[in-house]
Amino acid sequence: MEKKKLMKSQGGFTLIELIAVLVILGILAAVAVPRFFDFQTEARVSAIESALGTGGSQLAMQYARDLLDNEATADTWRDGDSETYQLGDFTAALTYECGAGGAEVLITAGPGWFANHGLSGDDFDDTNISVDGDNVTKAFTICGIEPIDG
């Protein structure tokens, strides 16, 4: 007799309760998974923008060095010379040139990297950034500073 009472008092979850929990978990997963993929895209875009910004800083520092060494003026600067740098995880070619948008940072990430990760020019807020296949480019206006005579 006591055994029957003990078994009746040991209740489990009903099928309806289990289904309700599964439905709630399914809804949470449906909301969380797409947001997780958005975080991945945002992280990739931020990494590329950071590398482009680093490249732009490198261009500006080189222009300042060249100004101090009298190897640049407000209108002329290395006119199209290019050097390769490692910017974080990316390899970039920095092109030195005066004029509006003349200086340029070109990142090559490798075969299909941008396409394989679903990135396009629309992912970037900056209109100066363009995506073409495996290349991401940003143009900078660097020149225009007159050296101080003294």
MIMARPA-861447 format. One record per residue (C-alpha): residue in three letters; x, y, z. Coordinates in steps of 0.02 Angstrom, whole numbers, padded with zeros to 5 digits, always signed. Layout:
ALAXYZ;...
This chain:
MET+00000+00000+00000;GLU+00137+00122+00046;LYS+00224+00080-00116;LYS+00073+00136-00218;LYS+00063+00301-00123;LEU+00247+00331-00150;MET+00232+00301-00338;LYS+00082+00417-00353;SER+00170+00558-00261;GLN+00322+00544-00377;GLY+00246+00636-00522;GLY+00345+00686-00676;PHE+00314+00814-00809;THR+00164+00788-00919;LEU+00181+00775-01107;ILE+00099+00947-01128;GLU+00227+01027-01011;LEU+00372+00948-01106;ILE+00302+01005-01273;ALA+00279+01182-01206;VAL+00461+01188-01150;LEU+00520+01124-01320;VAL+00415+01255-01411;ILE+00489+01393-01303;LEU+00666+01330-01334;GLY+00630+01321-01521;ILE+00570+01502-01523;LEU+00725+01559-01427;ALA+00839+01466-01547;ALA+00749+01540-01698;VAL+00781+01714-01630;ALA+00960+01687-01568;VAL+01038+01595-01715;PRO+01013+01732-01846;ARG+01077+01861-01722;PHE+01233+01755-01695;PHE+01269+01757-01882;ASP+01245+01946-01884;PHE+01380+01959-01750;GLN+01499+01859-01860;THR+01470+01976-02007;GLU+01490+02130-01897;ALA+01653+02060-01827;ARG+01722+02028-02003;VAL+01672+02201-02062;SER+01751+02280-01907;ALA+01913+02184-01935;ILE+01923+02244-02115;GLU+01880+02424-02069;SER+02012+02420-01933;ALA+02144+02358-02057;LEU+02093+02493-02181;GLY+02106+02626-02046;THR+02277+02561-01996;GLY+02331+02572-02178;GLY+02266+02751-02188;SER+02365+02796-02032;GLN+02520+02717-02109;LEU+02495+02824-02265;ALA+02476+02983-02161;MET+02631+02944-02057;GLN+02734+02908-02213;TYR+02676+03072-02291;ALA+02727+03164-02131;ARG+02899+03080-02134;ASP+02921+03124-02317;LEU+02871+03305-02283;LEU+02999+03318-02144;ASP+03132+03244-02259;ASN+03081+03365-02400;GLU+03032+03217-02509;ALA+02852+03274-02525;THR+02757+03436-02552;ALA+02574+03482-02539;ASP+02550+03429-02720;THR+02674+03290-02753;TRP+02710+03132-02657;ARG+02785+02971-02722;ASP+02660+02977-02868;GLY+02591+02802-02872;ASP+02726+02707-02778;SER+02656+02557-02686;GLU+02716+02452-02539;THR+02649+02293-02460;TYR+02612+02285-02274;GLN+02538+02158-02155;LEU+02388+02240-02071;GLY+02327+02120-01938;ASP+02266+01963-02027;PHE+02267+02048-02197;THR+02398+02087-02327;ALA+02378+02262-02397;ALA+02455+02364-02537;LEU+02471+02548-02493;THR+02479+02666-02641;TYR+02554+02838-02612;GLU+02483+02978-02718;CYS+02416+03155-02700;GLY+02247+03215-02755;ALA+02071+03184-02693;GLY+02065+03000-02649;GLY+02234+02973-02729;ALA+02312+02875-02586;GLU+02238+02702-02572;VAL+02237+02548-02460;LEU+02200+02385-02552;ILE+02170+02230-02446;THR+02180+02058-02526;ALA+02110+01926-02410;GLY+02135+01771-02517;PRO+02034+01668-02640;GLY+01849+01696-02612;TRP+01865+01755-02433;PHE+01742+01898-02449;ALA+01619+01804-02559;ASN+01631+01647-02450;HIS+01585+01749-02297;GLY+01445+01840-02385;LEU+01524+02013-02376;SER+01490+02147-02504;GLY+01509+02335-02516;ASP+01336+02353-02439;ASP+01402+02287-02272;PHE+01512+02441-02250;ASP+01443+02609-02192;ASP+01589+02703-02269;THR+01553+02747-02451;ASN+01740+02759-02486;ILE+01757+02570-02462;SER+01731+02461-02614;VAL+01729+02271-02628;ASP+01781+02189-02790;GLY+01798+02001-02783;ASP+01937+01962-02660;ASN+01990+02144-02641;VAL+01931+02281-02525;THR+01990+02457-02565;LYS+01977+02622-02474;ALA+02038+02787-02546;PHE+02113+02923-02437;THR+02154+03106-02469;ILE+02322+03129-02383;CYS+02415+03273-02466;GLY+02388+03458-02449;ILE+02496+03501-02300;GLU+02630+03630-02329;PRO+02793+03601-02235;ILE+02838+03736-02110;ASP+02995+03833-02155;GLY+03096+03876-02006;
